Amino acid sequence: MKIHFLGAADGVTGSRHLVESAGSRILLDCGMFQGWKLHRERNWSLPEALRELDAVVISHAHLDHSGWLPALVRHGYKGPVYASPATCALARVLLLDSAHLQEEDARRANRHGYSRHAKALPLYTRADAERALALMKPLPPGREILLGRHKLALSRAGHLLGACSVSLSEPGREGLRLVFSGDLGRQHDLLMPPPQPAPAADVMIVESTYGNRLHPEADPAPLLADIVKRTVQRGGSVLLPAFAVGRAQALLLLLQRLRRSGAIAAEIPIFLDSPMAQAATALYRGQGRLLRVPARELRGLCDGVRMVETAQQSMRLAAARFPAIIISASGMATGGRVLHHLKAMAPEHRHSIVLAGFQVGGSRGARLLAGERELRIHGEMVPVRAEVSRLEGLSGHADRGELLAWLGALHPAPRATFVVHGEPDAADALRGAIQQQLGWAVRVPQHGEAAEV
């Protein structure tokens, strides 16, 4: 078995792991690179190893795991794409929105002349996304199918609606079984049940987003309530850049609980300014059996929440002067409607910007948390004078302790373990913990490396 690590091997984004085995070439995840420009530029080329594929398997719908699929299709891929039914549904929301943003960003760059190229082009179009979605084949977790000569199965990973770990078994009694964790969820997530136990594995590929830290035990609700109260007291608004799928729904649940308890005033308007988040919220509410949220709370998730439908409504909201809570995408402020709110709110001391998710290095969200006092948005330098806060405790990723517990339940130990999907310090910290606490053979692969087992 040969594994090519073509993404998420020197950072968090661009998850792509090509498995060559028993005459088949199977790509695990097809993610988009985000964050640092050096990484984003990888989105524009097709690695030689991906020119011939037999199948693609997507662990979950987040763009760093599925967002490059339309680009792969644009390069000529026409084979099957396997994912859980909920991931297939969410991918329709995410990929079409991503394609729209790609096209819109190219149009804006051409209109205002801030592209370095003679003509800015989108990475892919809505038509490419539609072709990619037509290739998706739902595979329910727990059901095993034949993929070439391999057996393919998915198991629930928590983290996000539809998220799964992937098990790929070679034929015969001596064949290897590879398990790819995907992104693992937490034991006590607001929305998702904990991940299922890992299946037996000869080869393990495990994520390490939070491999160097433990999540705080403190409840994030009082912190958010304090931020809202002091911001409103000074006449400002609270901007919550949020991943449209998963984090936006968790924030809505948290805000509704704060409203009901009286911790924040019910008259403070809450706006959900993201068509993608609105569509994803509808999917979450329709998939209650996959969540840990009581049905009554799920039904009331959007009670009193004002949905911002059009770009014109979003621009009017960005210009409004009354205090409000605004949830908008994207979660790392890399694109989308949140940029207009940042341009309007960042220069004013009375406002608050609250980052409630992982911020990949090089993203605007990471720059805000690092204390940068200026951000480039739509070709302009925007001063940052608003209060910037991190809301911890809402992460959908397992922390180091939870990752080690999930791995430690495996017996016997895998022959080889590869740590991926983490910033270098997080990946190496988890590697060291696995080696010291579990005694496994483990290492962190390099981007572009091919490893044989």
N, C-alpha and C positions, 0 to 999 in steps of 0.2 A: 504494500500500500504506500502510495506517495501522496503527500499533502503539500499543495502550493499555498502559501500564505500571501494573498494578494491584496489584503486590506485589513484594517484593525489589528495590524501587527506591530505598529509603532505609535499607536494612538487609539482613540475610541471609535472613530468613524470609519466608514467604507468597508464594513464587514463583508469579506469575500474569501472563502476557503475552498479551493478546488481539490477534490479527492479523486485520484486515479487508482482504480482498483478493479480487478477481475474483468478487464476489457472495457470498463465504463469510465466516463469523465463526468463527475457530478459536482456541481457548484453549490456549496452551502452558503446561503445569503448572497445578495446582490446589492450591497449598500452603496450609498453616496458618501463621498468624502466631504467633510465640513470643517470649519475652523480655519487653521493656518492656510495661507495662500499656497504654500508648497504642497499641501495635501489636496486642496481643492482642484489644483491643476491636473491631478491624476484622473479626475472625472472625464477629461477630454480625450483620453487615449484608450485604446483597446489593448490590454496585455496580450501578448502572443499566446499565452497559455489558454486564453478564453476564446480562441477562434473556433474551436470545435468542442461542443458540449453535448452530452446526451440528455441532461436534465438539470433543473435548478430546484432547490428546496429553500423556502423562505421560513426562517424561524418566527418572525413577527413583522408587523407592518411599519414600524418606525423607519424613517427614511434612511438612517444610517445602516439599515439591514435590507431594505427593499427599494430604495429610491433610485438606484442606478439601473433597475430592470428596463425601463423604457429606452435608456441609452444602449443597453445590450441588444434590445430588439432592433433599434435603429442601425446597429452594426450587423444585423442579419440573423440573429437568433430566432428560431421558430419552434423550438422544442417545448416540452411540458414544464410547468412551474407548479410545484406542489406546496401547499400551505394549509393550515387549518381553515375550516369554513369561516370563522370569525376574522381571521387574518385576510382572507380573500375579500371579505366585505369591507374591512377597514382600508385595505390597499386601494380599493376603488376611490375612496374619499381622499386618501393621502396622495396617490400618484397623479390624479387629475388636478388636484390643487397645486402640486409641485410643478406640473407642466404649465399650468396657468401662470404661476409666478416666474418660471423660466422665460416664458414668452413676454410677460409684462415687463420684467427687468430689462430684457433686450430692447423692447420698444422704448422704454424710458431712457436707457443709455443712448440710443440713437437720436431720440428727440432732443435731449439736453447736451449731447456731445461729450459725455464723460467716459466713454469707452476708449481704451487704448487702441482698439482695432478700427479699421475703416468702417466696418459694419458689425455691430454686436449681434451675435446669433444665440438663440437659446440652446442649452445643452440637449434638450429634446422638446417635442411639442405634444399637444393634447392627443393628436393622432397617434404618435408613438406610444403614449400611455394607454390608449384604447387598445392598441395591438398587443401590448404587454398583458393587459388585463384579460384579454381573450384567451391567453395561453394558460391562465391559472386553473388548477384542478384542486378542488377541496379534498383534503384528507383528514377525516375526523381523528382526534387524538385517541390512541388505544387501538386503532385498526392498523394491521400490517399489510403492506402490499409488496408485490415484486416490482423492482425497478431494475430492468435488465436482469442480471443474475443476483442482484442484491435484495435484501429485505429492508424496507423502509418503514419506520414507525415514528410517530410523534407522541410526546407526553407533555402535559401542561406544566408551564414554567412560572406561572404567576406573572408579575411585572406589568402586563398589558393584556387587554382583551384579545384572546386568541393566541398569545405567545406560547411557544413550545420549545422544548429541547428536541433534538433530532437523533435518532438511532439508525445507523446504517451498517448492516451485517453482510459480510462476504459469504459466498456459498461454501458449503461443506463444513465438516466438524472442525477442521483446522483453520477455518476462515476467521479473520479478525472482525470484531465489532467496534465501530467508532461511535462515540457519543459526543455531540456538540451541544453544549449547554444552552446556546442562545443567550438571551439576557434573563437572568434569574431574578425572581421577585423576592419580596420580604415575607417574613413569618407573620407580621402584623400590619399588613398594608391596609390603607383605608378602603380600597376598592376590591382588590384581588385576593383570592385564597392563596395560601403558600404553594410553592412548587411541589410537584410530585417527586418522590425519591428518584434518584438517578438510576437508570437501568445499568446492569452489569456492562463493563466496558474494558476492552483491551487497549483502546486509544481514546484519550479524553482531550477535547478542546474546550477550555473553560474561560468565561469572561472574567475581567478583573477591574471593572469600572471603579468600584470602591474597595479594591484589594488592599489598600493601605490605611483604612480607617474603619471606625465603628460609627454607626449612626447615633446621634444623641438620643437619650431616653426622654428628654423633655418634650412635652406636648407642644406642637407648633401653633395650636389654636390661640393660646394667650398672647404669644408674640405677634401674630397677625392682628389680633384685636387691638393690641397696644399701638401698632403702626397705624391702623385705620383711625383710631380715636385721635391721636396727636396730629395726624395729617389733616383730618377734617377740622380740628380746632384752629389750625392756622389757615383754613380756607382752601386747602389743596385737595388733590385727587390722588388715588393710589393706582399705579399701573402695575399689573401682574403679567409680564411676558410669560406665556405658558405654552408648553407643547400641546397642540390642539387635541391630541389623542392621549388620554390617560391623565395628564396633569391638570388640564382644564376641568375635567370632571371631578377630580379630587378637590380642587379649589372650590368649585361650586358646592360640593358636599360640606366642606369645612365652613364656608361662608353661611350656608343655610343653618348649620348647627349653631354658629355664633349669633345669628339673627334670632333663632328660637330661644336661645338662652338669655338674650338681652345683652350679650357682651358687646355687640355693635348695634347701632340704632337701625331699626327696620326701615326708616325713611331714607337712608343713604342708598341711592340707586346703584344697582349692579348691572353692568353692561357686559355682554359676551360678544366681542367684536372679532369674530372669525367664522366665516361660513363653514370652514372645515371643522372647527370645534363644535359648531351647532349640529352638523351632520353626524359627527362622531358621538355627540351626546345622545342623539336619537338612537344610534346603534347600541350604545351602552344601556339605555333604558329598555331596549327591546331584547337584550341578552342577559336579563337579570339572573338567570339560573347559573351563569358563569361567574357571578360576582358574590361578594360577601355582604353587600348592602341590603338591609331590610327593604322589602317591596314598597312599603309606605314611603320611606325616605327617597327611594329611587323615583317614585312617581312625583315627588315634590322637588326634584332636583332643580327645576327651572322656575319654580314659583316666584313671581315677582321679578324675574331676571329679564332685562330688556335685550332683545336680540337685534343686533346691528346687521342689517341685511346687505345694504349696498355700499359701494365705495363712497358715494356722496354722503350718506348718513355717517360713515366713519370719519370723513373729513370734518363734518359739522361737530361731531363729538370731540374731535381733537381740538377744535377751536372754542369749545364750551368753557365757561368760567365757574360753573357750580361744582361743588365737591361730588366725587363719584368714585366707584371702584370699577376699574376697567380690566377685564381679562382679554388679552389679545395674543395672537401668534405672530412670529414664532417664539419658542421658548428661550432660544439663545440670541434673539434679536438679530438673526442673520437675514431676515427678509419679511415680507408680508406687511399687514396693516400696522403692526406694532411700531414700525419705524416712523410713521406719521405721528403717533402719540409720543414717541421718544423725542422727536424734533420739537414738538410743542411743549413738552413737560420738563425735559432734562434741564433747560436753562433756568428754571424757576425754583427758588428755595422752598416754596410752599408745598411742592409735590413730593411724592415718594415713589420710588421704583423698587419693586420687590421681586427678586429672582428666586424662584421656587424649584429649580431643577438643575441638573448637572450642566455646567458651562464648559464646553470644550475649548481648549487653548486656541487663542486667535479669534474667537467669536466676540461680538460686541458685548455679550453678557459677561464673558470672562474679563474683558477690559474694564467694564463697569465695576466688577468686584475687586479688580486690582487697583481701583482708585483713580483711573485715568480721568482727567478733567475735560477732555474733548473727545468726541467721536465723529468719524466720517460717516455721514448718512446722505445718500443720494448725491454724492459728489461735493457736499458741503461739510465744513467743520462746525460741529454743534457743541457749545459749552455744556458741561455737566455741573449743575449747582443743586439739583434735587437730592434729597436724601436717598441713598442707595443701601438696601438691606438684602441679606440672604435669609431665606426662610428654609431652615433645615428641618429634617424630619418627614418630608413629603416624598423623598426619593422612592422611585419604584424599583431600584436595584438592591439586591442583597449586599450587605456589607461584608467585611472580611470574615467575621465570625460566622455569618450565615452561609457564606461560600464554603468555608472549611467544614461546617457541619454537613452540608449537602454532599460534598466530596467524601467526607470521612465515613459516611454510611455505606460506601462501596466496598464490597469484599468479593474476590480478592482485589488488590490494587491494580490499576491499569499498568500495562507494560511501558507506556509512554504518555506523558501529560504535557500539553502545550497551553500556555497562558497567553490569552489574546485580549483585545477590546479593553485596553486600559492605557492611561498615560504611562510613560516609562517608569516613574516612581511607583505607581500603583501596581503595575504588572510585576515588577521585580519584587515588591514587598510580598505579594501573594505567592510568587514562586518560592521565596525564602520560607514563608510560613508552611507551604505544602511540604517542602523538603524537610523542614525541622520537625513539624508536628505529625505529619503522616508518613514520612520516610519514603516518599515516592520519587521515582525518576521524573524530573520535571524541568522544563526550560521555557524561556520566552523566545519565540522565533522572530526573525527579522523580516521586514517588509520585502516581499519578493522571493523569500527563501522557499526551497522545496526540501521537505524532510521525508525520509523513507523509514518505514516501520516494518 
